Amino acid sequence: MLVVAKIGTSSLTDRAGRIDDVMVAKVAGEISALRAAGHRVVLVTSGAIAAGLPPLGLDRPHDLPTLQAVAAVGQHRLMRTWDDQLAGHGLVSGQVLLAPYDFVERAQYLHARQTLTRLLELGVVPVVNENDAVADDEIRYGDNDNLAALVAHLVYADLLVLLTDAPGLLTADPRLDAAGTLIEEIVQVDTALEALAGGAGSARGSGGMASKLAAAKIAAWSGVRAVIAAAARPDVLVDAVAARPGVGTVVVPRGRRLPARKLWIAFAVGASGTVVVDDGARRALTERAVSLLPAGVVSVKGSFPAGAAVELADPAGRIFAKGLVRHAAATIEALAGRRTDDLPADMPHEVVHRDDLVMLP
């Protein structure tokens, strides 16, 4: 089995915000146990900023240049900690730093897959992080949950384990209601579950249960089983691989795997606006998998450039798809309702090409 295991900053650090060597040693030991059982493991780790703060004598800053500088100081220290612990079990680690570009551009995507695949063939444990020193979105908005889900898709993983501070998704927020119980299995992530997951977690981590659930949803659309579980649980990775009851919250994969580019469009790129289409266009898009043409556009909401991600809605306002537009908002408004024969020959005739369009549940 190929396992992608992700651990975030809040689980990797102690109360003072420093990298917790005991936790790193625990996870490294469990990775070793999986390897001894014949499984392959890719580790996705956060913590570069946390590792960079002590040598600089800083509290966590808020401005982007300082965050990137701290990440640059901390990344190799974080990697050295993982390398030392894995080496203690006779394992070789290899650092892989990824950025959003690596999942959008086909050539980069294939290069990243080739590198990770070859590392696994060589018996290496790839240790993946987003390139925090240049990837400002990750520093400000994420904690590598989405990255881990995309990596699971990239390497055709069988299992994604998202390690966190909670035992999984509970029926109530434990900070507000101690009576909440573990939801052991989710067949489909819906709005009710997303609302239950709530917002951000701890001050040290930039994600939270909502981020974990969103990543598990990405994994499900990739055909990958996902488990949200407590990093502190003994043998959590081994139990997740063995599918032991109560290990955490299991999100069941969908039967159909979404292509990488469409996975990125659907879940990893924020929508900049909305294009409202008529009922005929909606039927054509959902039933025949065609491109969206100007003739089917009713109106545009928001201001966005060509290449931006937008949601597609029907006349009643129901969102049913997401895609990358080939024209800016103002141009789409000007072309709305026009037939293809009436469009200039030297411009793209699609508002959203079918290759850049994803139907949403």
Secondary structure, DSSP 8 states (H G I E B T S, - for coil): -EEEEEE-HHHHB-TTSSB-HHHHHHHHHHHHHHHHTT-EEEEEE--HHHHHHHHHT-----SHHHHHHHHHHHHHHHHHHHHHHHHTTT--EEEEEE-THHHHSHHHHHHHHHHHHHHHHTT-EEEEEE-TTT-HHHHHH--SHHHHHHHHHHTT-SEEEEEESSSS-BSS-TTT-TT--B--EESS--HHHHHHH-S---SS-S--HHHHHHHHHHHHHTT-EEEEEETTSTTHHHHHHTT-TTSSEEE---SS---HHHHIIIIIS----EEEE-HHHHHHHHHH---B-GGGEEEEES---TT-EEEEE-TT--EEEEEEESS-HHHHHHHTT--GGGS-TTS---SEEEEEEEE--
